[in-house]
Amino acid sequence: MTQLSPEKPDADEFCEDCGYEPELKRTLGQFQVFAISFAFISVAVGVFGTYDDVLKNAGPVGIWLWIVVAIGQTLVALVIAQFAARIPLSGSSYQWGSRLANPKVGWWFGWANFCILAAGVVAINNALAQMALMPLLGIPENEGTARIITVVLMIVEALIVVASTRLLAMINSGAVGLELSLVIILTIALFVAVMVSGKGSVHNLVSRGITEGAPNYFAIGGGLMLATVLGMTTLVGFDAAANLAEEAKDPYRTVPRAVVGSVVAASVLGLIFLISLTIAIDDVTRISESDSPVVLILRDQLGPVTESILLTAIVFAFFGAGLVTLATCSRIVYAMARDSRFPAHGLMRRVNPRTQTPIPATILVVVLGILLMAVMPGDALLALITTGTILGPLLYGATIVLYLSVRKRLDRVEGAFDLGRFEMPVAVSALIWSAIAIFVIMAPPSARVPTLVVVGLFIIGGLYFFKLWKFNRDILETEPGDTEMFKH
């Protein structure tokens, strides 16, 4: 069991104390670490992609469920920040589970995280191709074309990720800065346009729109509950910074702040943006029936030029999210592989001495994405890429259970993030919220197929886990970082 010093050790010294040679380069400053988590969340991408679901299922009034989800996810982020402040290692939940429970538990945390991120790389880039890049370039809708563009995007992102963490951070920070600026400017512009033109209404904020009189609106799995998809699919991934902890400067401070700060900033900014969009709706029925209501609202209020500006910014936001997801997924692979707990671990653990990035682990994620694009039919691919919506709350819930189980054994690290006397109320509240989130996500009939896919992923993971247990039991019984045990 890892013993944590109450003093704040040098981050590289901590890495060495845990049995690892620091191989990744610490280049990420405070804003860059924040930008990693904020880019994964991506308010603009989330609202752009799921606002139509809210209008169709719950009507404009459904945006207020964003607040409920935001509070719940902030509670989860606070608990995750407690871990990030004490064990600043690549692999996040894999490391926390392995060191504070046992390596077998940690392995399952790592596998779940890998599945979420690997599917996320495909989902984000495919959405970028179909929802933003193709419309921006005037390319007609075509699934085959979208898949080719998705593959090209993943390859470009991989080249950036393996070239330099500094380059990744610079591009991602620029994308985040652009997204923040655009959302703020659009929000202000919409409020001004409504006041000047008189089009739109504050009444929209309490309107059920086209769902007025719909049956089962308040039922379990009904229209109102389905509106939570906006927050549930947007306010996630705030723990991405923890996966790059070994590349962050002063990770004891910067990583926990990024985890909490990103979800708080996204929650506030997203709510204001949603309110401005909803008030700016001139014809609720027409907008609600559109597959791209955000674009239509901006076109009505601000003119057609705004559509191109929005799509351009969305492309950058999507691309930043894709970069971050690919990088974090590669770090999970790398973290598990250096403990010999991932397939082809001898190769996957390698770090290029010049770029100081895990090139084989990054390539693996892209190759998996290309295979999915090449062989999976549309419906199966859609089911796979939506598994993260189910796996995410499950992993967060398991992480909170872990925290409640081991919190008394966690030392306080001097100068690091700490909830202090609010620790228990926050953790218990986060656990209650996670249980609610899991129920809400899995209750609708539409969740049945993705749930089966999740079960399939765990079966695949179970087969490899059984192989380790049967033939290399020492690997699952030795604390991570004991590299001498795993030399072949």
N, C-alpha and C positions, 0 to 999 in steps of 0.2 A: 504494500500500500504506500503510495507516494506521501511523504511528509512535507508539508509546506512551511517554510520559514516565516515567522511573524514579521521579519524584516523584508524590505523590498529589494530582492536581489537584482543584479543586472540580468536583462532578459536572456542574453546569450549564456550567461552562467547558469541560469535556471534550466535552459535547454540542455546544457551539458550535465547538470545534476540529474536530469531525467533520463540520461543515457544516450543523448543524441549529439552528434557533431553538428553545430550550426552550419548549414549549407546554403540556406536561402538568404538573400541580401535584404537587409533592413533599409528600405527606401521610402516607406509610406509614412508621411506626416499626418498630423491630426485631421486636416480637412480631407486628405486623400483616403484615410481610413473611413471617415464618415461617408465619403462619396461611394465607397465600395458597398456599404449596406443600403444607402439611399438609392443607388442605381438598381440594385436588385429589387427593391420595392417599386420604384418608378411610378409615381402618382399619375403622370400623364398617360403612360401606357395602360395602367389599370383602368382609369376612367374611360379612356378611348375605347378599350376593348370590351368593357362590361356594363357601361351605362345603359345600353339598349336593353340588357337583361332586366335591369331595375324597372325601366319604364314599361316593359311588356308584362312583367310578372307582378309588380306591386304598384306601379304608377309613380309619379314624381315624389310622392310622400315617402317612398321607400328609401330615399337618400338618408333619412335620419337614422337608419340602422347602422350607418357608417360610424356614428358616435359610439354605439354599443360595442361594435367590433374593435374600434380604436382603443377604447378603455381596456378591453380584455387583452388585446395584443400588447399593449404597453405593460400590463402586469407580467405577461410572459417574458417580455424583453428585460424587465428588471431582474427576474430570476436568472435568466441566461447571462446577464451582465455579472452576476455574482460568481458564476463559474469562470467567465472570461477574465475576471480580475485576479483569479488565483492560479489558473493553469493556462497560460498564454502560449499554447502550442497549436501547430497546424493539425487539423483533424477535429477540432472543437468537440462535439458530443461524443465522438469515438474515443478521444483521449479522456474526457470526463468520466464516461462509463467504465473504461478500462482501468483507470487509476483509482476511482473512488468506490466502485462496486467490485467488478472483476473483469478480466479480459474477455470472457465469453459474452457478458452483457454489453461491453463496449463494442464487440464485433458487430452485434445486431444494430446498435446505434449507428455505427459506420456504414453498414450495408444499407439501412434505410435512407441515410443521408445521401449516399452515392446514387441510389435509385431516383430520389427526388431531383437531384441536380442533373444527372445524365438525361432524364426525360425533359427537364427544364431547358437544357441547351437546345434541344430539338424544338420544343414548344415555342420558345421565344423567337428563334430565327425563322421558323415557319410562319409565325404570326407577323413578324417583320416583313417577310416577303409578300404575304397575301394582303395584309391589312394596310400597309403603309408604302412600301417601296414600289410595288407594282402599280397601285393607283397614282402615285406621285409621278412615275415615269410614263404613265399612259399605257401600260402593258395590259392587254385583255386578261380577264380571269381565266386561269388554266392551272389545274392541279399539278400537271407535269412540269410546267414552267416554274411554279412555286417551289417544287421540290429541288429543282436544279439550282435555283437562286439560294435556297436554304443551305445546300451543300457548299456553295461558293462562299456564303457568309461565314459558315463555321470554319472553313479553311483560312479565310482572312483573319478571323478572330484568333485562331490557333497560332498563326504566324506572329501576331502581336503579343499574345500571352507568353510564348516561348522566347521571344526576342529580348524582352526586358520587363521586369515588374514596374520599373520607373515609367516606361513608355505606356504600359497598361494604365497606370495611375493617372498619367497626364491626359490621355485620351478620355478616360472615364470621368475625370474631374471636369474636363471641358464639357462633356455631354451633360453631366449633372448641373453645371452652372447654366448651360443653355436651357435645360428643362426648367430649373427654378425660375429663371428670368421670364421664360415664355409663359409659364402658368400664372405668375404674378401679373404680367402685362395683360394677358387675356382676361383675367379676372377683373382687373380694373376697367379694361375696355368694354367688357360686357355690361358692367354696372352703369357706366357712362352712356353706352348706346341705348340701354333700356330707358334711362331717364330722359334722354334727348328725343328718341323716336316714339316713346310711349308703347312700343311693342313689347309684350311680355307681361307678367303679372306676379306679384308676391303671393297671390292665392295658389299658384302652382305648388308652393311648398307644402300644402296640406291636401293636394288633390290626388285622388286615386286614378285619374286619367282614364285610359281605356279599360282598366280593371274594375271600374265601378260596377257593383252588382255581380261580380264574378263569384261563382260558388267556391267554397273551400279556401277563401282568401286568407282566413286566419287559422286554418287547419295545419296540423303537422305536415310539413312538406308542401304547404300551400304557397300561394303567391307572395305573401308578405315574408315568409321565411326564406324564399328563394332570393329575395332582394339582398340578403347578406352576402351573396356571391361577390358583390363589388368589393366589400372590405376584406372578405376571406381570401380572395385571390390577389389582392393588391398589398395589403399590410402583412406581408410575409417576407422571409429571407433577410430580416434585419440582423440575423446572426452571421451573415456572410463575412463580416469583418473578422469574426473569431476564427474562421478558416484560414485567414492570412496573417494570423497573429505573429508568426515567426518572421514576417516581412514588415512588421510595423515598428516604428520607433516608440519607445515607452508604452508597450502594449498594456501594461497594468492600468493605465489611465485612458489611452486613446481608444482601445477596443471597446471597453464597457460603455464609454461615452458615445461611441459610434452606434452601438447596438441600441441603446435607449434613445439617443438623440435623433437617429434616423426615423424611427417609428413615430416619435412625437412630432417631428417636423412634417413628415408625410401625412400624419393624421390631421394636423391643423390646416396645412396647405390644401389637402384634398377636400376637406369639408367646405372651405371657403370657395374653392373652385366649383364644387358640386352645387352649392347654393347659387352662385352666379349663373351657371348653366341653366339651372332649373327655373330661376326667375326669368331668364331670357327666352324661354319657350313661348313662341307666339301662338302656335296651333298645337295643342297637346296631342291631339289624335294623329295628325300628320307626322309629327316628330317621333311619337312612340312607335309608329309602324315602320320607321326607317331602321335599316341595319347599321347606319352610321349617324346616329342622332347628334353627336358632338360636332361633326363636320357640318351638318345641316344647320344647326343653331348658329354656329359662327358665320356661315355663309349668309344666313338671313339677317344677322345683326351687324356684321362687319364687312360683308362683301366677299366675292369669290376669291380675291387675292389671299385672303386669310386662310383659305383652305390649303393652298400650296405651302404657306408658311407653317401651318400646323403640321402638315404631313412631313415636311422637312425636319422639323423639331422632333416629331415622333420617331422618325427614322433614327436620329441620333440617340434618342432615349432608349429605343429598342436595342440599338447596337451596343450601347454602354451596358445594358442589362445582360445582353448575350456574352459580352466580354467577361463580366464579373461572374456569371454563372459557370462559364467554362473554366475560369481560373479557380474558383472555389471547388469545383468538382475534381479538378486535377490534384488539388491539395489533399482532398480526402483520400484519393487513390494513393498518393505519395505517402501520406501519414500511415495508412494501413499497410502498405507494401514494405516500408522500412522496418515494420515489426513482423514481416513475413506472413501477413494475414490477408493478403489479396492475391488473386491469381497472377501468375508470372511476376511475383514480387521481386525477383532478382533484377528484372528489367525495369519495372515500374518505380522502383525506389531511386533510380539514378537521377542525379542532378547535374546538368551541364556545368562544368567549372567556369566557363566563360560567361554565359548568360545568367548563371545561378538560378535556373528555373528547371522544374521537373518535366523535361521534354517528352519522354515516353508516356508518362501519365496523361499529359495533355493530348498527345496524338491518339491515345486509346479512346478518350471521350469522343473525339471527332470521328474516328473510325466507326464507333458504335452508332453515332448519329447518322453517318452515311449509310450504314447497313439498314437502319430503320427506314430511312427515306427510300431506299432501293427496293425493299422486300415487303414492307407492311402495307396492306390496303388501307384506304382512307378511314373507314370506321374503326379498324383496329388501332391505327396510329392515333386517332383522336382519343380513344379510350386510354391508350398508354400515356399520352402527354397530359391527361387530366388526372393521373394518379397522384400527382404532387398535391392536389387539392385535398386528398384524403390522407396521404402519408404525412403531410406537413403537421396538421394538428395532432396526429398520433405521436409523432416524434417529439413535438413540443410538450405534450402531456407526459410522455415517458421521462423526458428530461426533468420536468418539475417533480415527478415522483422520486427520481433519483436524488434531487436536491433535498427534498424533505427527509429522505432516508439517511443522508450523509452529512447534513448541515452541521451537526454537533461536532463532527470530526474536522471541520474546515477551520483552519487558523485564519486570523485576520492578517492581511498583508498590509504593511505600513504604507499609507499614501494611496492605496488602491481603492477602487469603487466599493462601497459597502452600504447596505440598507440599514444596518444597525438594528434598532428596536422595532423597525417596521418589517423586518425580515419575515417573520411568521405570518402576519396578516396578509402581506403581499403574496407570499408563496401559496398559502391556502386559497386565496381569492383567484390566483392564476390557475390553480388546479381545477377549481370549480368551473372557471371559464373554459378551460381546455376540454372538460367533459361536455359542456354545452356545445362548444364548437364542433367536436367530433360528432355529436348527435345531429346537429343542424346540417352538417356536410353529408352525412350518410343516410339521413332520413328520406330525401326525395327519391322516387323511383329511378330517376336518371343516374343515380350514383351506383346502381347495382352492377353494371358492367365494369366501371373503373374499380369497384371493390373487388371483383373477381380477378382483375389484372393485378391488383395489390397482393392478393393471396398467391397468385402465380409467381410474382417476384420474390415473395418470401419463401416459396417452395424452392425456387432456383437457389436463393441464398442458403436455404437449409441443406441442400445437397452439398454445396461447397463446405459449409460449416461441419457437416457430418464427415466429410473427407478429412478435414483438419483434425477433428476429434478422434477419428479412427487411426490415422497414420502419423499425425504430428501432434499428439496431445500436448506435448510440452509448450507448443506455440500458444495454446489457449489457456495455459496454466501459469505462464510467466509474465511478470509485469512488463508493460511496453517499455522499450528502451534498452532491454537486456540484449544488445546486439551480438554479444559473444555466443549466446545460446543458439542463435539462428544462422551462424556462419556455416556455409556448406563448402 
